[in-house]
Amino acid sequence: MTDWLTYAAYRVGAGLVGVLPEFVIRRLGELGGRLSWIWAKGRRDMAVRHMRRVLGPNADHKAAARAMFGAYGRYWAETFWFRPRRVPSVRRHVSITGEEHLSNAKAEGRSIVVALPHLGNWEMAATVADIVDVRVTAVAEALANQRVLEWFLTYRSSLKIDVILAGNGSATMRGLLAALKDGQLIALVSDRDLTTSGIQVKFFGEETLLPGGPAALALRTNAVLLPVAVYFKDRRGHEVVIKGPIESTVEGSRDDRIADMTQQLATEFEELIRHRPTQWHLVQPNWPSDHEFVAERESDL
């Protein structure tokens, strides 16, 4: 019953938001995100920690974190508002920098793996697939609520995004390999490791784990690995930035090359995030010291 009510709430919310003009839902989303700052203490503290990492010790980290919450609210508002009939209008307001990297890969007959951080509205990464006329396959976390999951899958399908659910181990990798073989573009949000088997990298000054999947896929299939960010424009639309290909710079084993490429990816993510830091809405623990901070806070309760 609870699952059904949750699903119904999502659908009612989407229905109400869907009748509003785009500029209204953007502002409402930003406002809602900023209001959530009041009660989301755990995520609020983590957002402040992450902004300190990105901006350095002398910035106003709380103000930046509040703006991050606003960006996250805009992301959800756009998700609720989006409809398949709005695809042409939305895509007319997407600008793309670095599209030659996609065209070059296509001209070379190589598959494409895109790696993204949690910036702006990363769902709009599907826009880049229009340049090379392919569908996008992405990996998403499975949700406990099957109705909500099916709704999100339908939403992503309307953006020409096919989804493979994470958590199935080798089955997930087989699905991605099959999609690459079929000529699809793989898009992976890769600035947070959801397992304990990621690759050790230095990311914003502290060692942590990032997924090795993007590099592993690229090496296994001779695909081009491209770091990509999708930013909100100040008003309407989105800006997609595609960086140049990441290639292994070391000799050695496959594991050595994966580690090298994943570190390069972390460095590129740092640059992409610093370009619009308050749009980086990653509010979960992402470094060992984050987990220590959470543990200490919980022990004081």
C-alpha positions in Angstrom: 0.0 0.0 0.0 2.8 2.4 0.9 4.5 1.7 -2.5 1.3 2.5 -4.3 0.8 5.8 -2.3 4.4 6.8 -3.1 3.9 6.1 -6.8 0.6 8.0 -6.7 2.3 11.0 -5.1 5.0 11.0 -7.8 2.4 10.9 -10.6 0.1 13.5 -9.0 3.2 15.8 -8.5 4.2 15.2 -12.1 0.7 16.0 -13.3 0.6 19.3 -11.4 4.0 20.4 -12.4 3.4 19.3 -16.0 0.8 22.0 -16.7 3.0 24.8 -15.6 5.2 26.9 -18.0 8.9 25.9 -18.0 10.2 29.1 -16.5 7.8 28.6 -13.6 8.9 25.1 -12.8 12.5 26.1 -12.9 11.9 28.7 -10.2 9.7 26.4 -8.2 12.3 23.7 -8.3 15.1 26.0 -7.2 12.9 27.3 -4.4 11.9 23.8 -3.3 15.5 22.7 -3.3 16.5 25.7 -1.2 13.7 25.1 1.3 14.7 21.5 1.7 17.9 22.8 3.2 15.9 23.5 6.4 15.3 19.8 7.2 17.9 17.8 5.2 20.6 18.2 7.9 22.7 15.2 6.9 22.7 16.1 3.2 23.2 19.7 4.1 26.3 19.0 6.1 27.7 16.8 3.3 27.0 19.5 0.7 29.0 22.0 2.8 31.9 19.6 3.1 31.9 19.0 -0.7 31.8 22.7 -1.5 34.7 23.2 0.8 36.6 20.6 -1.2 35.8 22.3 -4.5 36.1 26.0 -3.5 38.9 25.9 -1.0 38.9 27.2 2.7 38.1 30.8 2.1 34.8 30.6 0.2 31.3 30.9 1.7 30.6 27.2 1.7 27.1 27.4 3.2 25.9 29.8 0.5 27.4 27.5 -2.2 25.7 24.5 -0.7 22.3 26.3 -0.6 22.8 27.0 -4.3 23.6 23.4 -4.8 20.3 22.4 -3.2 18.5 24.8 -5.6 20.2 23.1 -8.6 19.1 19.7 -7.3 15.5 21.0 -6.9 15.6 22.3 -10.5 16.8 18.9 -11.7 13.7 17.2 -10.0 11.3 19.9 -11.3 12.5 19.4 -14.8 12.2 15.6 -14.4 8.5 16.0 -13.3 7.7 18.5 -16.0 9.3 16.7 -18.9 7.0 15.0 -21.5 7.9 13.3 -24.8 6.1 16.0 -26.7 8.5 18.6 -25.2 11.6 16.9 -26.6 12.0 19.2 -29.7 11.5 22.3 -27.6 14.0 21.2 -24.9 16.6 20.2 -27.4 16.4 23.5 -29.2 17.8 25.1 -26.1 20.8 22.7 -25.6 24.2 24.0 -26.7 27.1 21.6 -27.2 30.8 22.2 -27.0 33.3 19.6 -28.1 30.9 17.7 -30.4 33.9 17.0 -32.8 35.0 14.3 -30.3 31.8 12.4 -31.0 32.1 12.9 -34.8 35.7 11.8 -34.8 34.9 8.6 -32.9 32.1 7.8 -35.4 34.4 8.5 -38.3 36.9 6.1 -36.9 34.2 3.4 -36.5 34.7 3.3 -32.7 32.0 2.9 -30.0 31.6 5.7 -27.4 31.6 5.6 -23.6 30.6 8.8 -21.9 31.4 9.4 -18.2 29.6 12.1 -16.3 29.6 13.6 -12.8 26.3 14.5 -11.0 26.2 18.0 -12.6 23.1 19.9 -13.7 20.6 17.7 -15.4 22.7 14.7 -16.6 19.7 13.2 -18.2 20.2 15.7 -21.0 23.4 13.8 -22.0 21.2 11.9 -24.4 21.2 15.0 -26.5 24.7 14.3 -27.6 23.6 11.0 -29.1 21.6 13.0 -31.7 25.0 14.1 -33.2 26.0 10.6 -34.1 22.5 9.3 -34.5 22.5 6.5 -31.8 20.6 5.6 -28.8 22.0 5.9 -25.3 22.3 3.1 -22.7 22.8 4.0 -19.1 23.1 2.2 -15.8 20.7 3.1 -13.0 20.2 1.9 -9.4 17.2 -0.3 -9.0 14.4 1.1 -6.8 12.5 -0.8 -4.2 9.2 0.7 -5.6 8.6 -1.2 -8.8 5.9 1.3 -10.0 8.2 4.3 -9.5 11.1 2.4 -11.2 8.9 1.7 -14.3 7.9 5.3 -14.4 11.5 6.5 -14.4 12.4 3.9 -17.1 9.6 5.3 -19.3 10.8 8.8 -18.7 14.4 7.9 -19.7 13.1 6.0 -22.8 11.3 9.2 -23.9 14.8 10.8 -24.0 16.1 7.8 -26.0 17.9 6.4 -23.0 17.8 2.6 -22.5 18.5 1.6 -18.9 20.4 -1.4 -17.5 19.8 -1.8 -13.8 22.9 -2.0 -11.6 23.5 -4.6 -9.0 23.5 -7.7 -11.3 27.3 -8.1 -11.4 28.4 -9.7 -14.6 24.9 -9.5 -16.1 25.2 -5.7 -16.0 28.6 -5.8 -17.9 27.2 -8.2 -20.4 24.3 -5.9 -21.1 26.7 -2.9 -21.6 28.9 -4.9 -23.9 25.9 -6.0 -26.0 24.7 -2.4 -26.2 28.2 -1.3 -27.4 28.2 -4.1 -30.0 24.8 -2.9 -31.1 26.2 0.6 -31.7 24.7 2.4 -28.8 26.5 5.1 -26.8 27.1 4.2 -23.1 26.6 7.0 -20.6 27.7 6.3 -17.0 27.5 8.7 -14.0 30.8 8.0 -12.5 31.8 10.4 -9.7 30.7 8.1 -6.9 31.5 4.4 -6.4 28.5 2.4 -5.2 30.6 -0.7 -4.4 33.8 -1.4 -2.5 35.5 -2.6 -5.7 36.2 0.7 -7.3 39.6 2.2 -8.4 41.7 4.2 -5.9 42.1 7.7 -7.2 43.0 11.2 -5.8 39.9 13.3 -6.2 39.8 16.9 -4.9 42.8 16.3 -2.7 41.8 13.0 -1.0 42.1 9.4 -2.1 38.8 7.7 -2.7 37.2 5.1 -5.0 35.6 5.8 -8.4 34.0 3.3 -10.7 36.4 1.5 -13.0 33.6 0.5 -15.4 34.0 3.3 -17.9 37.8 2.6 -18.4 37.3 -1.1 -18.4 34.6 -0.9 -21.0 36.6 1.4 -23.2 39.7 -0.9 -23.0 37.8 -4.1 -23.6 35.9 -2.8 -26.7 38.4 -0.2 -28.1 35.7 2.4 -27.4 36.5 6.1 -27.0 36.1 7.3 -23.4 34.8 10.9 -23.2 34.3 13.0 -20.0 31.1 15.0 -20.3 29.2 17.5 -18.2 25.7 18.8 -18.6 25.1 22.3 -17.0 22.0 24.3 -16.4 22.1 27.6 -18.3 21.2 30.5 -16.1 17.8 30.8 -17.7 16.4 28.3 -20.1 18.2 25.3 -21.4 21.4 23.2 -20.9 25.0 23.3 -21.9 26.8 20.1 -22.8 30.6 20.1 -22.6 32.4 17.1 -24.1 36.1 16.8 -23.2 38.7 15.0 -25.3 39.3 11.3 -25.3 41.0 9.6 -22.3 43.6 7.1 -23.4 45.9 5.0 -21.2 49.3 6.7 -20.8 51.0 3.7 -19.1 52.4 0.4 -20.2 51.5 -2.6 -18.1 48.6 -4.8 -17.2 45.0 -4.1 -18.0 44.4 -3.2 -14.3 47.3 -0.7 -14.5 45.7 0.9 -17.6 42.3 1.0 -16.0 43.7 2.7 -12.9 45.6 5.3 -15.0 42.5 6.1 -17.1 40.2 6.3 -14.0 42.7 8.8 -12.4 42.6 10.9 -15.6 38.8 10.8 -15.4 38.9 12.0 -11.8 41.1 14.9 -12.9 38.8 15.9 -15.7 35.8 15.7 -13.4 37.5 18.2 -11.0 37.8 20.7 -13.9 34.3 20.2 -15.0 32.9 20.5 -11.5 34.9 23.6 -10.7 33.4 25.3 -13.8 30.0 25.3 -12.2 30.5 24.0 -8.6 27.1 24.8 -7.2 25.5 22.6 -9.9 27.3 19.5 -8.5 24.6 18.0 -6.4 26.4 15.0 -4.9 25.2 15.1 -1.3 26.2 11.6 -0.2 29.5 10.6 1.6 32.1 10.1 -1.2 35.4 10.1 0.7 36.7 8.1 3.6 36.8 11.2 5.8 33.1 11.8 4.9 32.2 8.4 6.4 34.3 9.1 9.5 32.4 12.4 9.8 29.1 10.7 9.7 30.1 8.0 12.2 31.4 10.7 14.6 28.2 12.7 14.3 26.0 9.6 14.9 28.1 8.6 17.9 27.4 12.0 19.5 23.6 11.6 19.2 
